[in-house]
Amino acid sequence: MATIRIGLVGLGKIAREQHIPSLMGDPRFQLVAAATTSGASPVAIPVHATLAEMIAATPDLQAVTLCTPPQERCALAREALDHGLHVMLEKPPGPAVQQTRAWIAGRRVRKAVVTWKEDVRIWHPGQSWIWQPGGLGAFDAGINALSIITAVMPRPLFVTRAVLHVPVHRQAPIAAELALADGAGATIDVALDFRQPGEARWDIAIETDAGQLELRRGGAELHIDGRPVAVPASQEYPRLYECFAGLIHAGGSDVDLAPLQLVADAFLVAHRVEVEPFED
């Protein structure tokens, strides 16, 4: 199987902490270039100011991963696809998703509670784009929770109510509460907050007619009826690239719009509450 020559667009926190280590450790890929306006690469590859410049300077480029703020991704994805490149835009679910989905199968979900709270100053320091239109605010992290809950629930979910807490002079919410439903009696309460003091909380609790399940630490820990269950070590980003390589060689595509649709619907139906100013 031939090595895939790939470039990164954006060299922010997630690219440096997750994408670059995963690519450097995967023999199926060769990281050959990057495009960024934020400075040098932590690894020895050519760095270009724009995607167009990277494409022009790297004629054998085959794929790109977009690690930019969400406002820019649509145009960048179209540009890359128009040049015949394979494109990754990601939000990985946790390692216990398959076990959770299997456990839920055959059970009737009554209720789920999603708690996704963290300190934005720790997890998104200096990322002013997050507060701009299209930056998603607390949903930038919360969409990870929505990726998990939509993956494990047996039926599609829809938003019935939403409240967005938006700081004065900001355009995106610092916190949000959502009520979701599945049309079959299950209710899902979602609480997102970027103002969490101390340790982050990334938890999902699911109550069924035959027991309870909890996903903790972003899906890294699984508890069933109060007892811990072994799950594979977290390999989210390496698994993403394993999947990406398989799709490239098979000529396939994998698109999941469900989490982003819930975010869009939440913004559409939400009651907006103005809260105290936030300064990073």
BAMITI-36063 format. One line per field, with one value per residue (C-alpha): residue number from 1; y negated, z, x. Coordinates in steps of 0.25 Angstrom, whole numbers, plus 5000, padded with zeros to 4 digits. Each point is the difference from the previous one (the first is absolute). Example, Ala and Ser with C-alpha at 12.3 -4.5 7.8 and 13.67 -1.06 7.14 Angstrom:
// residues 2
resi [1, 2] $
c2 [5018, 4986] $
c3 [5031, 4998] $
c1 [5049, 5006] $
// end
This chain:
// residues 280
resi [1, 2, 3, 4, 5, 6, 7, 8, 9, 10, 11, 12, 13, 14, 15, 16, 17, 18, 19, 20, 21, 22, 23, 24, 25, 26, 27, 28, 29, 30, 31, 32, 33, 34, 35, 36, 37, 38, 39, 40, 41, 42, 43, 44, 45, 46, 47, 48, 49, 50, 51, 52, 53, 54, 55, 56, 57, 58, 59, 60, 61, 62, 63, 64, 65, 66, 67, 68, 69, 70, 71, 72, 73, 74, 75, 76, 77, 78, 79, 80, 81, 82, 83, 84, 85, 86, 87, 88, 89, 90, 91, 92, 93, 94, 95, 96, 97, 98, 99, 100, 101, 102, 103, 104, 105, 106, 107, 108, 109, 110, 111, 112, 113, 114, 115, 116, 117, 118, 119, 120, 121, 122, 123, 124, 125, 126, 127, 128, 129, 130, 131, 132, 133, 134, 135, 136, 137, 138, 139, 140, 141, 142, 143, 144, 145, 146, 147, 148, 149, 150, 151, 152, 153, 154, 155, 156, 157, 158, 159, 160, 161, 162, 163, 164, 165, 166, 167, 168, 169, 170, 171, 172, 173, 174, 175, 176, 177, 178, 179, 180, 181, 182, 183, 184, 185, 186, 187, 188, 189, 190, 191, 192, 193, 194, 195, 196, 197, 198, 199, 200, 201, 202, 203, 204, 205, 206, 207, 208, 209, 210, 211, 212, 213, 214, 215, 216, 217, 218, 219, 220, 221, 222, 223, 224, 225, 226, 227, 228, 229, 230, 231, 232, 233, 234, 235, 236, 237, 238, 239, 240, 241, 242, 243, 244, 245, 246, 247, 248, 249, 250, 251, 252, 253, 254, 255, 256, 257, 258, 259, 260, 261, 262, 263, 264, 265, 266, 267, 268, 269, 270, 271, 272, 273, 274, 275, 276, 277, 278, 279, 280] $
c2 [5000, 4987, 4989, 4988, 4987, 4990, 4986, 4993, 4987, 4993, 5002, 4997, 5007, 5012, 5002, 4999, 5009, 5011, 4999, 4999, 5011, 5009, 4998, 5001, 5014, 5005, 5007, 4998, 4985, 4991, 4986, 4991, 4986, 4990, 4987, 4990, 4986, 5003, 5003, 5011, 5015, 5008, 5011, 4998, 4998, 4988, 4990, 4991, 4988, 5006, 5013, 4995, 4998, 5013, 5007, 4993, 5003, 5015, 5006, 5014, 4996, 5010, 4996, 4989, 4999, 4987, 4996, 4985, 4993, 5004, 4987, 5003, 5015, 5000, 4992, 5007, 5014, 4996, 4994, 5013, 5009, 4992, 5003, 5015, 5002, 5009, 4991, 5003, 4991, 5007, 5001, 5014, 5007, 5008, 5014, 5006, 4996, 5014, 5007, 4989, 5002, 5015, 4999, 4991, 5009, 5007, 4991, 4988, 4987, 4992, 4988, 4995, 4989, 4994, 4991, 4994, 4989, 4994, 4988, 4993, 4993, 5013, 5008, 4989, 4989, 4987, 5006, 4987, 5007, 5008, 4988, 4995, 5003, 5015, 5003, 5008, 4996, 5011, 5009, 5000, 5010, 5005, 5005, 5011, 5004, 4999, 5009, 5011, 4999, 5000, 5012, 5009, 4996, 5010, 4989, 4986, 4989, 4986, 4987, 4996, 4989, 4992, 4989, 4993, 4991, 4990, 4990, 4985, 4996, 5014, 5008, 5014, 5007, 5003, 5010, 5007, 5009, 5009, 5009, 5011, 5011, 5012, 5001, 5013, 4995, 4998, 4986, 4995, 4988, 4993, 4990, 4994, 4989, 4994, 4994, 5013, 4998, 5010, 5014, 5001, 5009, 5008, 5009, 5007, 5008, 5009, 5006, 5012, 5010, 5010, 4993, 4987, 4996, 4989, 4995, 4992, 4992, 4998, 5014, 5005, 5007, 5009, 5004, 5009, 5001, 4993, 5010, 4996, 5007, 5001, 4992, 4999, 4990, 4987, 5000, 4990, 4992, 5012, 5008, 4988, 5001, 5015, 4997, 4989, 5009, 5011, 4990, 4995, 5013, 5005, 4987, 4998, 4989, 4999, 4988, 4998, 4987, 5004, 4993, 4987, 5000, 5000, 4988, 4993, 5003, 4996, 4986, 5000, 5002, 4995, 4989, 4991, 4995, 4989, 5003, 4993, 4996, 5010, 4996, 5011] $
c3 [5000, 4996, 5010, 5000, 4999, 5008, 5005, 5012, 4998, 5014, 5010, 5013, 5013, 4995, 4988, 5009, 5011, 4992, 4985, 4998, 5010, 4994, 4986, 5004, 5006, 4989, 4988, 4991, 4999, 4998, 5005, 4989, 5002, 5008, 4997, 5012, 5003, 5015, 4998, 4998, 5001, 5012, 4990, 4988, 4988, 4991, 5005, 4991, 5002, 4993, 4995, 4986, 5002, 5006, 4989, 4990, 5007, 5002, 4987, 5005, 5012, 5002, 5012, 5010, 5014, 5004, 5014, 4998, 5008, 4994, 4993, 4990, 4997, 4990, 4990, 5003, 4998, 4987, 4995, 5004, 4994, 4987, 4999, 5002, 5014, 5011, 5011, 5015, 5009, 5014, 5013, 5006, 5009, 5012, 5001, 5007, 4990, 4993, 5014, 5004, 4987, 5002, 5014, 4996, 4989, 5004, 5012, 5000, 5004, 5010, 5002, 4998, 5007, 4993, 5008, 4992, 5008, 5000, 5002, 4987, 5004, 5002, 4988, 4990, 5005, 4991, 4989, 4998, 4987, 5009, 5004, 4986, 4991, 4996, 5011, 5008, 5014, 5010, 4988, 4995, 5012, 5001, 4986, 5005, 5010, 4989, 4991, 5011, 5003, 4986, 4997, 5012, 5000, 4991, 4994, 4994, 5010, 4999, 5008, 5007, 5009, 5001, 5008, 4997, 5010, 4992, 5006, 4998, 4987, 4996, 4988, 5005, 5013, 5012, 5005, 4995, 5004, 4990, 5001, 4989, 4997, 4991, 4997, 5008, 5014, 5004, 5005, 4999, 5008, 4996, 5008, 4994, 5007, 4998, 5014, 5008, 5011, 5003, 4993, 4987, 5000, 4987, 5004, 4994, 5009, 4993, 5007, 4993, 5004, 5003, 5007, 5000, 4993, 5002, 4991, 5007, 4996, 4986, 4998, 5005, 5012, 4999, 5012, 5000, 5012, 5008, 4996, 4992, 4986, 4993, 4988, 4989, 5003, 4993, 4986, 4994, 4990, 4996, 4997, 4992, 4991, 4999, 4995, 4991, 4994, 4998, 4993, 4991, 4995, 4998, 4993, 5011, 5008, 5015, 5004, 5013, 5000, 5012, 5011, 4992, 4996, 5015, 5002, 4989, 5005, 5014, 4994, 4992, 5012, 5012, 5010, 5001, 5014, 5001, 5011, 5006, 4991, 4998, 4998, 4996] $
c1 [5000, 5006, 5003, 4990, 5007, 4992, 5000, 4994, 4992, 5002, 5010, 4993, 4998, 4993, 5009, 5012, 4995, 4992, 5002, 5015, 5003, 4990, 5005, 5015, 4996, 4992, 5008, 4988, 5003, 5011, 4998, 5006, 4995, 4992, 4992, 4999, 5001, 5004, 5015, 5009, 4997, 5005, 5005, 5009, 4991, 4997, 4990, 4992, 4991, 4988, 4994, 5001, 5015, 5002, 4993, 5008, 5013, 4997, 4995, 5000, 4991, 4989, 4992, 4998, 4994, 4993, 5004, 4995, 4989, 4986, 4997, 5011, 4998, 4989, 5008, 5013, 4993, 4994, 5014, 5007, 4989, 5000, 5015, 4997, 5005, 4994, 4995, 4999, 4991, 4999, 4993, 5003, 4991, 5006, 5006, 4988, 4989, 4999, 4999, 4989, 4992, 5001, 4995, 4988, 4996, 4987, 4997, 4991, 5007, 4991, 5010, 5014, 5007, 5012, 5010, 5011, 5007, 5014, 5008, 5002, 5012, 5007, 4995, 4999, 5010, 5000, 4991, 4992, 4993, 4992, 4991, 4998, 4988, 5002, 5010, 4990, 5004, 4997, 4996, 5014, 5003, 4985, 4999, 5009, 4989, 4990, 5009, 4999, 4985, 4996, 5009, 4995, 4985, 4992, 4991, 5003, 4999, 4994, 5000, 4987, 5006, 5013, 5005, 5013, 5008, 5008, 5010, 4998, 5007, 5002, 4993, 5001, 4995, 5009, 4989, 4988, 4989, 4993, 4988, 5000, 4990, 5000, 4985, 4999, 4999, 5014, 5005, 5014, 5004, 5013, 5008, 5013, 5008, 5014, 5000, 5003, 5009, 5011, 4999, 4992, 4988, 4997, 4989, 4988, 4990, 4989, 4989, 4992, 4989, 5011, 5011, 5009, 5012, 5010, 5011, 5010, 5013, 4995, 4997, 5013, 4993, 4988, 4991, 4988, 4991, 5010, 5011, 5012, 5002, 5013, 5002, 5011, 5010, 4997, 5005, 4990, 5009, 5009, 4986, 4995, 5013, 4998, 4986, 5004, 5011, 4990, 4990, 5011, 5004, 4986, 4996, 4989, 4994, 4995, 4991, 4993, 4991, 4991, 5009, 5001, 4985, 4997, 5009, 4993, 4986, 5004, 5004, 4987, 4991, 5008, 4996, 5012, 5004, 5010, 5010, 5012, 5012, 5011, 5014, 5011] $
// end
